[in-house]
Amino acid sequence: MRTKMMAASAAVALCAALVACDEETSADADGDGEITLDEVRAEMESEAGNMRPEAGKYTVNMTMVNADIPGAPPEMVEMMGTMMNNSFEYCLTPEEAEQGWEESLKQGQDESCTIEKFELDSGDIDMAMTCTPQGGGEMRVAMTGNATPTRSEMTITTNGTLPQLGEANMEMSMVQERIGDCDA
């Protein structure tokens, strides 16, 4: 469950944060092949990545598109799909919108994930990271899609090894959309 929420938080944060850029950029400022959260934040604050999401109430719809986990019983794969097919709403206050998505990035990432690629081009997003969860295994997560200040659509693919199950390949779709003002 924590991995799902981490992926969702990261996707939401990155979708909304990287909109309206006129040229392709890479956040790997020091060129060492590893993108730190500080480099992501700096990219978001730069002129190319300077976008503030619109404050308001948002809905997020996550859908499992495909899951290929050869070592898992079919019932388990079906249960995972049911758990990951998820919708929720949240309120982005004017103060949070002013901060951009830095706080969401902090919540969506932890020490187990390393961002390897972070590019944007006119609202198109291409991001990749590798996560090594506490329970073991390693997952490579790729997020691609596009965003505006009020809507984002992302495809999230994960490939890697799950403890006790072996190789796993999953694809999810996520749509985030502003649906109005926050409730008073």
GROMACS elastic network, one bead per residue, 0.5 to 0.9 nm:
[ bonds ]
;  ai    aj funct       b0    kb
    1     4     6  0.51239   500
    1     5     6  0.63108   500
    1     6     6  0.85850   500
    1    83     6  0.83570   500
    1    84     6  0.86681   500
    2     5     6  0.51029   500
    2     6     6  0.59963   500
    2     7     6  0.85561   500
    3     7     6  0.61301   500
    3     8     6  0.85014   500
    3   133     6  0.79750   500
    4     7     6  0.51968   500
    4     8     6  0.60942   500
    4     9     6  0.84995   500
    4    84     6  0.71138   500
    5     9     6  0.58454   500
    5    10     6  0.83221   500
    5   108     6  0.74685   500
    6     9     6  0.51193   500
    6    10     6  0.59926   500
    6    11     6  0.83992   500
    6   107     6  0.74824   500
    6   109     6  0.64246   500
    6   110     6  0.84879   500
    7    10     6  0.51707   500
    7    11     6  0.59781   500
    7    12     6  0.84555   500
    7   108     6  0.68055   500
    7   109     6  0.83433   500
    7   141     6  0.82910   500
    7   156     6  0.82782   500
    8    11     6  0.50956   500
    8    12     6  0.59759   500
    8    13     6  0.84081   500
    8    60     6  0.89513   500
    8    62     6  0.79705   500
    8   108     6  0.75173   500
    8   174     6  0.80147   500
    9    12     6  0.51523   500
    9    13     6  0.59882   500
    9    14     6  0.84660   500
    9   104     6  0.64907   500
    9   105     6  0.72349   500
    9   107     6  0.69873   500
    9   109     6  0.80842   500
   10    13     6  0.51366   500
   10    14     6  0.60153   500
   10    15     6  0.83557   500
   10   104     6  0.72049   500
   10   105     6  0.59860   500
   10   106     6  0.87268   500
   10   107     6  0.79208   500
   10   109     6  0.66079   500
   11    14     6  0.52209   500
   11    15     6  0.58292   500
   11    16     6  0.85187   500
   11   108     6  0.81802   500
   11   143     6  0.70117   500
   11   154     6  0.73839   500
   11   156     6  0.78828   500
   11   174     6  0.80398   500
   12    15     6  0.52265   500
   12    16     6  0.62949   500
   12    17     6  0.83819   500
   12    60     6  0.82563   500
   12   101     6  0.88530   500
   12   104     6  0.80042   500
   12   105     6  0.88378   500
   12   108     6  0.88063   500
   12   152     6  0.79798   500
   12   154     6  0.87286   500
   12   174     6  0.83549   500
   12   175     6  0.87544   500
   12   176     6  0.71695   500
   13    16     6  0.56762   500
   13    17     6  0.59736   500
   13    18     6  0.86542   500
   13   100     6  0.88185   500
   13   101     6  0.55130   500
   13   102     6  0.78356   500
   13   103     6  0.86252   500
   13   104     6  0.55531   500
   13   105     6  0.58056   500
   13   108     6  0.77191   500
   14    17     6  0.50995   500
   14    18     6  0.61005   500
   14   101     6  0.75867   500
   14   104     6  0.87882   500
   14   105     6  0.75651   500
   14   125     6  0.80730   500
   14   127     6  0.85316   500
   14   143     6  0.89241   500
   15    18     6  0.60057   500
   15    19     6  0.73486   500
   15   123     6  0.87179   500
   15   124     6  0.89325   500
   15   125     6  0.71537   500
   15   143     6  0.89588   500
   15   144     6  0.88399   500
   15   145     6  0.76509   500
   15   146     6  0.68487   500
   15   147     6  0.56692   500
   15   148     6  0.82682   500
   15   151     6  0.83603   500
   15   152     6  0.57100   500
   15   153     6  0.75023   500
   15   154     6  0.72640   500
   15   176     6  0.84640   500
   16    19     6  0.63009   500
   16    51     6  0.83427   500
   16    52     6  0.81697   500
   16    53     6  0.62205   500
   16   100     6  0.86172   500
   16   101     6  0.74873   500
   16   146     6  0.88607   500
   16   147     6  0.60696   500
   16   148     6  0.68047   500
   16   149     6  0.62467   500
   16   150     6  0.75911   500
   16   151     6  0.73429   500
   16   152     6  0.64805   500
   16   176     6  0.85861   500
   17    44     6  0.67777   500
   17    49     6  0.76377   500
   17    50     6  0.82173   500
   17    51     6  0.62628   500
   17    52     6  0.69366   500
   17    53     6  0.68714   500
   17   100     6  0.65528   500
   17   101     6  0.58004   500
   17   102     6  0.85946   500
   17   147     6  0.84285   500
   17   148     6  0.89733   500
   17   149     6  0.81174   500
   18    21     6  0.71699   500
   18    43     6  0.89763   500
   18    44     6  0.67789   500
   18    48     6  0.89125   500
   18    49     6  0.58666   500
   18    50     6  0.78789   500
   18    51     6  0.67608   500
   18   119     6  0.89188   500
   18   120     6  0.66819   500
   18   121     6  0.88109   500
   18   122     6  0.89015   500
   18   123     6  0.64446   500
   18   124     6  0.80888   500
   18   125     6  0.70528   500
   18   146     6  0.86713   500
   18   147     6  0.73008   500
   18   148     6  0.84149   500
   18   149     6  0.89619   500
   19    49     6  0.71723   500
   19    50     6  0.82645   500
   19    51     6  0.62255   500
   19    52     6  0.85997   500
   19    53     6  0.86392   500
   19   120     6  0.79650   500
   19   121     6  0.84636   500
   19   122     6  0.69368   500
   19   124     6  0.75121   500
   19   125     6  0.82535   500
   19   146     6  0.76534   500
   19   147     6  0.55140   500
   19   148     6  0.54032   500
   19   149     6  0.65482   500
   20    48     6  0.81867   500
   20    49     6  0.75991   500
   20    50     6  0.83224   500
   20    51     6  0.70356   500
   20   120     6  0.89368   500
   20   121     6  0.79550   500
   20   122     6  0.52415   500
   20   124     6  0.85916   500
   20   147     6  0.80131   500
   20   148     6  0.68564   500
   20   149     6  0.81412   500
   21    24     6  0.75249   500
   21    25     6  0.87182   500
   21    47     6  0.85909   500
   21    48     6  0.53560   500
   21    49     6  0.59967   500
   21    50     6  0.80174   500
   21    51     6  0.84233   500
   21   120     6  0.67906   500
   21   121     6  0.56984   500
   21   123     6  0.58125   500
   21   124     6  0.84508   500
   22    48     6  0.68270   500
   22   120     6  0.86813   500
   22   121     6  0.61683   500
   22   123     6  0.80757   500
   23    48     6  0.71435   500
   23   120     6  0.74033   500
   23   121     6  0.52275   500
   23   122     6  0.64223   500
   24    48     6  0.85474   500
   24   119     6  0.63626   500
   24   120     6  0.52473   500
   24   122     6  0.75806   500
   25    43     6  0.83035   500
   25    48     6  0.76304   500
   25    49     6  0.86888   500
   25   118     6  0.79853   500
   25   119     6  0.54065   500
   25   120     6  0.58491   500
   25   121     6  0.71381   500
   26    29     6  0.73196   500
   26    43     6  0.79586   500
   26   117     6  0.74340   500
   26   118     6  0.57183   500
   26   120     6  0.74386   500
   27    30     6  0.87343   500
   27    31     6  0.89432   500
   27    35     6  0.64495   500
   27    36     6  0.85134   500
   27    39     6  0.56638   500
   27    40     6  0.57097   500
   27    41     6  0.86981   500
   27    42     6  0.77451   500
   27    43     6  0.55610   500
   27    44     6  0.87293   500
   27   117     6  0.76837   500
   27   118     6  0.57366   500
   27   119     6  0.69005   500
   28    31     6  0.53264   500
   28    32     6  0.70629   500
   28    33     6  0.66377   500
   28    34     6  0.64927   500
   28    35     6  0.50464   500
   28    36     6  0.77912   500
   28    39     6  0.64363   500
   28    40     6  0.80670   500
   28    43     6  0.88611   500
   28   116     6  0.83442   500
   28   117     6  0.77467   500
   28   118     6  0.76619   500
   29    32     6  0.81617   500
   29    35     6  0.79012   500
   29    39     6  0.64388   500
   29    42     6  0.87923   500
   29    43     6  0.84798   500
   30    33     6  0.82032   500
   30    34     6  0.86693   500
   30    35     6  0.86762   500
   30    39     6  0.85969   500
   31    34     6  0.76035   500
   31    35     6  0.86412   500
   32    35     6  0.79921   500
   33   116     6  0.67067   500
   33   117     6  0.82900   500
   34   114     6  0.72451   500
   34   115     6  0.64691   500
   34   116     6  0.51921   500
   34   117     6  0.77397   500
   35    38     6  0.81078   500
   35    39     6  0.60628   500
   35    40     6  0.69467   500
   35   114     6  0.71466   500
   35   115     6  0.50947   500
   35   116     6  0.54661   500
   35   117     6  0.67875   500
   35   118     6  0.75069   500
   36    39     6  0.51357   500
   36    40     6  0.63929   500
   36    41     6  0.86829   500
   36   114     6  0.71744   500
   36   115     6  0.64241   500
   36   116     6  0.84536   500
   37    41     6  0.61051   500
   37    42     6  0.85158   500
   37   105     6  0.78663   500
   37   106     6  0.80937   500
   37   109     6  0.84385   500
   37   114     6  0.86942   500
   37   115     6  0.77300   500
   38    41     6  0.50642   500
   38    42     6  0.61082   500
   38    43     6  0.85881   500
   39    43     6  0.61117   500
   39    44     6  0.85804   500
   40    43     6  0.51025   500
   40    44     6  0.62276   500
   40    45     6  0.86734   500
   40   115     6  0.87926   500
   40   118     6  0.76400   500
   41    44     6  0.50495   500
   41    45     6  0.62137   500
   41    46     6  0.86313   500
   41   101     6  0.86930   500
   41   102     6  0.66074   500
   41   105     6  0.86487   500
   42    45     6  0.50525   500
   42    46     6  0.60708   500
   42    49     6  0.86204   500
   43    46     6  0.50845   500
   43    47     6  0.81771   500
   43    48     6  0.74120   500
   43    49     6  0.57177   500
   43    50     6  0.80717   500
   44    47     6  0.80285   500
   44    48     6  0.75910   500
   44    50     6  0.55914   500
   44    51     6  0.73231   500
   44   100     6  0.81502   500
   44   101     6  0.85955   500
   44   102     6  0.86426   500
   45    48     6  0.80510   500
   45    49     6  0.59368   500
   45    50     6  0.51717   500
   45    51     6  0.79834   500
   45   100     6  0.86300   500
   46    49     6  0.52703   500
   46    50     6  0.56231   500
   47    50     6  0.51111   500
   47    51     6  0.86959   500
   48    51     6  0.85556   500
   48   120     6  0.89757   500
   49   120     6  0.83075   500
   50   100     6  0.87286   500
   51   100     6  0.72080   500
   51   149     6  0.75987   500
   52    55     6  0.87708   500
   52    97     6  0.59732   500
   52    98     6  0.63211   500
   52    99     6  0.76966   500
   52   100     6  0.52335   500
   52   101     6  0.80924   500
   52   149     6  0.70242   500
   53    92     6  0.86140   500
   53    96     6  0.89830   500
   53    97     6  0.55089   500
   53    98     6  0.78918   500
   53   100     6  0.65286   500
   53   101     6  0.80433   500
   53   148     6  0.82285   500
   53   150     6  0.66802   500
   54    92     6  0.79072   500
   54    93     6  0.88733   500
   54    94     6  0.78400   500
   54    97     6  0.62727   500
   54    98     6  0.88420   500
   54   149     6  0.58047   500
   54   150     6  0.61280   500
   54   178     6  0.80529   500
   55    58     6  0.89030   500
   55    91     6  0.77017   500
   55    92     6  0.50736   500
   55    93     6  0.53551   500
   55    94     6  0.50989   500
   55    95     6  0.83006   500
   55    96     6  0.76680   500
   55    97     6  0.54491   500
   55    98     6  0.84623   500
   55   150     6  0.87256   500
   55   178     6  0.84626   500
   55   181     6  0.76073   500
   55   182     6  0.81629   500
   56    90     6  0.84915   500
   56    91     6  0.57015   500
   56    92     6  0.51911   500
   56    93     6  0.63610   500
   56    94     6  0.77486   500
   56    97     6  0.87756   500
   56   150     6  0.89662   500
   56   178     6  0.64899   500
   56   179     6  0.74907   500
   56   180     6  0.58064   500
   56   182     6  0.50491   500
   56   183     6  0.88170   500
   57    89     6  0.69866   500
   57    90     6  0.58135   500
   57    92     6  0.61951   500
   57    93     6  0.84684   500
   57   177     6  0.84845   500
   57   178     6  0.57076   500
   57   179     6  0.56686   500
   57   180     6  0.53287   500
   57   181     6  0.52913   500
   57   183     6  0.77149   500
   58    88     6  0.84125   500
   58    89     6  0.54714   500
   58    90     6  0.54453   500
   58    91     6  0.61840   500
   58    92     6  0.74291   500
   58   150     6  0.83500   500
   58   151     6  0.87803   500
   58   176     6  0.66888   500
   58   177     6  0.53780   500
   58   179     6  0.54763   500
   58   180     6  0.73621   500
   58   181     6  0.87101   500
   58   182     6  0.84910   500
   59    87     6  0.70848   500
   59    88     6  0.57513   500
   59    90     6  0.65942   500
   59    91     6  0.89160   500
   59   175     6  0.80963   500
   59   176     6  0.56581   500
   59   177     6  0.54822   500
   59   178     6  0.64767   500
   59   179     6  0.67199   500
   60    86     6  0.80571   500
   60    87     6  0.54822   500
   60    88     6  0.54178   500
   60    89     6  0.61448   500
   60    90     6  0.82550   500
   60   174     6  0.69218   500
   60   175     6  0.57093   500
   60   177     6  0.66492   500
   61    85     6  0.75959   500
   61    86     6  0.59343   500
   61    88     6  0.68148   500
   61    89     6  0.89223   500
   61   173     6  0.79658   500
   61   174     6  0.55621   500
   61   175     6  0.52898   500
   61   176     6  0.64882   500
   61   177     6  0.88531   500
   62    84     6  0.66251   500
   62    85     6  0.53201   500
   62    86     6  0.50577   500
   62    87     6  0.61267   500
   62    88     6  0.88183   500
   62   172     6  0.68085   500
   62   173     6  0.57186   500
   62   175     6  0.67690   500
   62   176     6  0.87934   500
   63    81     6  0.78455   500
   63    82     6  0.88403   500
   63    84     6  0.64337   500
   63    86     6  0.66300   500
   63    87     6  0.86528   500
   63   171     6  0.86866   500
   63   172     6  0.54671   500
   63   173     6  0.51336   500
   63   174     6  0.64656   500
   63   175     6  0.88946   500
   64    67     6  0.74116   500
   64    80     6  0.85155   500
   64    81     6  0.54815   500
   64    82     6  0.79951   500
   64    83     6  0.89540   500
   64    84     6  0.60756   500
   64    85     6  0.57671   500
   64    86     6  0.89510   500
   64   170     6  0.77212   500
   64   171     6  0.62178   500
   64   173     6  0.64890   500
   64   174     6  0.89925   500
   65    81     6  0.83284   500
   65   170     6  0.76434   500
   65   171     6  0.53553   500
   65   172     6  0.50997   500
   65   173     6  0.65719   500
   66    81     6  0.83424   500
   66   169     6  0.79995   500
   66   170     6  0.55209   500
   66   171     6  0.51083   500
   66   172     6  0.70188   500
   67    77     6  0.68821   500
   67    78     6  0.88074   500
   67    80     6  0.87111   500
   67    81     6  0.77325   500
   67   168     6  0.74813   500
   67   169     6  0.58788   500
   67   171     6  0.64749   500
   67   172     6  0.87806   500
   68    72     6  0.88052   500
   68    77     6  0.80757   500
   68   167     6  0.83654   500
   68   168     6  0.58146   500
   68   169     6  0.50938   500
   68   170     6  0.61802   500
   69    72     6  0.55490   500
   69    73     6  0.84206   500
   69    74     6  0.88084   500
   69    77     6  0.72488   500
   69   162     6  0.88054   500
   69   165     6  0.73792   500
   69   166     6  0.75179   500
   69   167     6  0.62333   500
   69   169     6  0.63804   500
   69   170     6  0.80532   500
   70    73     6  0.79670   500
   70   165     6  0.76344   500
   70   166     6  0.75213   500
   70   167     6  0.69718   500
   70   168     6  0.72030   500
   71   164     6  0.80043   500
   71   166     6  0.59196   500
   71   167     6  0.73765   500
   71   168     6  0.83126   500
   72    75     6  0.81355   500
   72    76     6  0.62660   500
   72    77     6  0.66050   500
   72   164     6  0.89742   500
   72   165     6  0.58982   500
   72   166     6  0.84588   500
   73    76     6  0.53887   500
   73    77     6  0.66675   500
   73    78     6  0.88840   500
   74    77     6  0.51402   500
   74    78     6  0.61751   500
   74    79     6  0.85922   500
   75    78     6  0.50629   500
   75    79     6  0.61000   500
   75    80     6  0.86254   500
   76    80     6  0.61564   500
   76    81     6  0.86185   500
   77    80     6  0.50918   500
   77    81     6  0.62715   500
   77    82     6  0.87080   500
   78    81     6  0.50992   500
   78    82     6  0.62806   500
   78    83     6  0.87199   500
   79    82     6  0.50413   500
   79    83     6  0.62008   500
   79    84     6  0.86120   500
   80    83     6  0.50739   500
   80    84     6  0.60786   500
   80    85     6  0.85320   500
   81    84     6  0.51464   500
   81    85     6  0.60233   500
   82    85     6  0.53010   500
   82    86     6  0.79176   500
   83    86     6  0.68017   500
   84   172     6  0.83216   500
   85   172     6  0.87338   500
   90   182     6  0.83867   500
   91   181     6  0.81750   500
   91   182     6  0.55963   500
   91   183     6  0.80369   500
   92    95     6  0.81267   500
   92    96     6  0.60111   500
   92    97     6  0.62998   500
   92   182     6  0.75223   500
   93    96     6  0.51278   500
   93    97     6  0.61187   500
   93    98     6  0.85519   500
   93   182     6  0.76054   500
   94    98     6  0.60834   500
   94    99     6  0.87180   500
   95    98     6  0.51083   500
   95    99     6  0.65053   500
   95   100     6  0.89632   500
   96    99     6  0.51096   500
   96   100     6  0.65300   500
   96   101     6  0.75766   500
   96   102     6  0.89897   500
   96   103     6  0.80484   500
   97   100     6  0.51151   500
   97   101     6  0.72876   500
   98   101     6  0.87128   500
   99   102     6  0.65874   500
   99   103     6  0.76941   500
  100   103     6  0.78730   500
  100   104     6  0.86922   500
  101   104     6  0.52331   500
  101   105     6  0.61942   500
  101   106     6  0.87545   500
  102   105     6  0.50803   500
  102   106     6  0.63379   500
  102   107     6  0.88186   500
  103   106     6  0.50852   500
  103   107     6  0.63937   500
  103   108     6  0.86251   500
  104   107     6  0.50619   500
  104   108     6  0.59441   500
  104   109     6  0.85753   500
  105   109     6  0.60691   500
  106   109     6  0.56179   500
  106   110     6  0.73468   500
  107   110     6  0.74683   500
  109   112     6  0.77698   500
  109   113     6  0.63959   500
  109   114     6  0.86205   500
  110   113     6  0.59698   500
  110   114     6  0.86468   500
  110   131     6  0.89801   500
  111   114     6  0.75334   500
  111   131     6  0.85735   500
  111   132     6  0.87436   500
  112   130     6  0.80691   500
  112   131     6  0.52071   500
  112   133     6  0.57887   500
  112   134     6  0.76257   500
  113   129     6  0.64710   500
  113   130     6  0.54400   500
  113   132     6  0.63839   500
  113   133     6  0.80880   500
  114   128     6  0.86825   500
  114   129     6  0.53473   500
  114   130     6  0.53199   500
  114   131     6  0.63752   500
  114   132     6  0.88052   500
  115   118     6  0.73597   500
  115   127     6  0.77235   500
  115   128     6  0.60703   500
  115   130     6  0.66092   500
  115   131     6  0.87337   500
  116   127     6  0.75834   500
  116   128     6  0.55215   500
  116   129     6  0.51052   500
  116   130     6  0.73293   500
  117   126     6  0.73116   500
  117   127     6  0.50593   500
  117   129     6  0.68153   500
  117   142     6  0.89195   500
  118   125     6  0.77146   500
  118   126     6  0.60223   500
  118   128     6  0.67192   500
  118   129     6  0.88533   500
  119   124     6  0.82669   500
  119   125     6  0.60802   500
  119   126     6  0.52295   500
  119   127     6  0.62866   500
  120   123     6  0.64048   500
  120   124     6  0.54831   500
  120   126     6  0.63117   500
  120   127     6  0.84876   500
  121   124     6  0.50612   500
  121   125     6  0.67754   500
  121   126     6  0.87123   500
  122   125     6  0.85344   500
  122   146     6  0.85706   500
  123   145     6  0.83403   500
  123   146     6  0.53133   500
  123   147     6  0.53980   500
  123   148     6  0.66816   500
  124   144     6  0.74646   500
  124   145     6  0.57276   500
  124   147     6  0.68005   500
  125   143     6  0.74116   500
  125   144     6  0.52954   500
  125   145     6  0.52900   500
  125   146     6  0.56329   500
  125   147     6  0.77804   500
  125   154     6  0.84483   500
  126   142     6  0.75129   500
  126   143     6  0.59527   500
  126   145     6  0.69868   500
  126   146     6  0.88517   500
  127   141     6  0.82706   500
  127   142     6  0.57271   500
  127   143     6  0.51565   500
  127   144     6  0.64062   500
  128   140     6  0.72305   500
  128   141     6  0.56197   500
  128   143     6  0.62907   500
  128   144     6  0.86891   500
  129   139     6  0.84025   500
  129   140     6  0.58289   500
  129   141     6  0.52630   500
  129   142     6  0.65356   500
  129   143     6  0.87787   500
  130   138     6  0.70179   500
  130   139     6  0.56712   500
  130   141     6  0.60341   500
  130   142     6  0.87630   500
  131   137     6  0.85892   500
  131   138     6  0.57513   500
  131   139     6  0.52174   500
  131   140     6  0.63356   500
  131   141     6  0.75362   500
  132   135     6  0.83174   500
  132   136     6  0.65166   500
  132   137     6  0.60662   500
  132   139     6  0.64645   500
  132   140     6  0.88974   500
  133   136     6  0.55747   500
  133   137     6  0.66826   500
  133   138     6  0.68741   500
  133   139     6  0.82159   500
  134   137     6  0.83550   500
  135   162     6  0.87204   500
  135   163     6  0.69616   500
  136   161     6  0.84358   500
  136   162     6  0.72770   500
  136   163     6  0.58146   500
  137   160     6  0.72557   500
  137   162     6  0.51959   500
  137   163     6  0.55550   500
  137   166     6  0.84516   500
  138   159     6  0.84098   500
  138   160     6  0.55092   500
  138   161     6  0.54712   500
  138   162     6  0.71769   500
  138   163     6  0.89437   500
  139   158     6  0.62300   500
  139   159     6  0.55133   500
  139   161     6  0.62747   500
  139   162     6  0.78986   500
  139   168     6  0.85388   500
  140   157     6  0.80662   500
  140   158     6  0.54756   500
  140   159     6  0.52149   500
  140   160     6  0.60002   500
  141   156     6  0.69011   500
  141   157     6  0.57129   500
  141   159     6  0.67032   500
  141   160     6  0.87506   500
  142   155     6  0.80017   500
  142   156     6  0.56898   500
  142   157     6  0.52567   500
  142   158     6  0.64909   500
  142   159     6  0.87383   500
  143   154     6  0.63954   500
  143   155     6  0.56815   500
  143   157     6  0.66139   500
  143   158     6  0.89715   500
  144   153     6  0.84346   500
  144   154     6  0.55251   500
  144   155     6  0.54174   500
  144   156     6  0.67446   500
  144   157     6  0.87561   500
  145   152     6  0.74819   500
  145   153     6  0.55551   500
  145   155     6  0.61199   500
  145   156     6  0.87974   500
  146   151     6  0.85672   500
  146   152     6  0.57724   500
  146   153     6  0.56644   500
  146   154     6  0.65972   500
  147   150     6  0.77117   500
  147   151     6  0.56648   500
  147   153     6  0.63744   500
  147   154     6  0.83408   500
  147   176     6  0.89835   500
  148   151     6  0.52140   500
  148   152     6  0.61826   500
  149   152     6  0.81224   500
  149   178     6  0.87604   500
  150   176     6  0.80093   500
  150   177     6  0.57928   500
  150   178     6  0.51447   500
  150   179     6  0.86277   500
  151   175     6  0.73770   500
  151   176     6  0.54468   500
  151   178     6  0.62998   500
  152   174     6  0.79411   500
  152   175     6  0.56833   500
  152   176     6  0.51452   500
  152   177     6  0.65441   500
  153   173     6  0.75003   500
  153   174     6  0.57827   500
  153   176     6  0.65542   500
  153   177     6  0.87504   500
  154   172     6  0.83024   500
  154   173     6  0.58718   500
  154   174     6  0.51493   500
  154   175     6  0.64517   500
  154   176     6  0.86746   500
  155   171     6  0.70456   500
  155   172     6  0.58519   500
  155   174     6  0.64117   500
  155   175     6  0.89678   500
  156   170     6  0.81713   500
  156   171     6  0.56507   500
  156   172     6  0.50643   500
  156   173     6  0.61878   500
  156   174     6  0.75834   500
  157   169     6  0.73415   500
  157   170     6  0.56382   500
  157   172     6  0.63582   500
  157   173     6  0.87887   500
  158   168     6  0.76736   500
  158   169     6  0.56198   500
  158   170     6  0.51868   500
  158   171     6  0.64178   500
  158   172     6  0.86069   500
  159   167     6  0.75140   500
  159   168     6  0.57163   500
  159   170     6  0.66218   500
  159   171     6  0.89297   500
  160   166     6  0.80136   500
  160   167     6  0.55782   500
  160   168     6  0.54423   500
  160   169     6  0.66894   500
  161   164     6  0.87907   500
  161   165     6  0.74392   500
  161   166     6  0.50120   500
  161   168     6  0.57634   500
  161   169     6  0.87004   500
  162   165     6  0.53831   500
  162   166     6  0.52144   500
  162   167     6  0.63208   500
  162   168     6  0.65211   500
  163   166     6  0.63348   500
  163   167     6  0.89963   500
  165   168     6  0.78978   500
  178   181     6  0.83350   500
  179   182     6  0.89545   500
  180   183     6  0.89397   500
  181   184     6  0.86505   500
